[in-house]
Amino acid sequence: MAPSPAPPPPVADATALITAGLRCRREAREAGQPHQPRLFGLLAPIGCEMLTPLLDSLFDLAEAWLGRTLDERRRPGRWDDAALLLTLLADPARLSAAAGAGPLRVALRLAAPPLGIGATRH
């Protein structure tokens, strides 16, 4: 019997991963290119390429809920989008019952465990 493959390494820093993922999306958008291949390129070297569609969907749903594009850059008078996503991943109950929150809440619950974030179930 062949040995089972080693599990991928844990995501060492979810903040850095979310920030880098948002940067990939922004750069692809600005270049007029699809963002999933860039996300895959970010995640593959750390053995987390299977998270590509999950993060992509999470970002899409967050943008739909916020009504604007996400951006990893901090700007005066604007929320830190990476910190917002990490806060919601850690505790989806903080997400209001506003329109569009249902699908985003599901995505948050699915994304938290692979990222090593202890989301609560609500």
Secondary structure, 3 states (H helix, E strand, C coil): CCCCCCCCCCCCCHHHHHHHHHHHHHHHHHHCCCCHHHHHHHHHHHCCHHHHHHHHHHHHHHHHHHCCCCCCCCCCCCCCHHHHHHHHHHCHHHCCCCCCHHHHHHHHHHHCCCCCCCCCCC
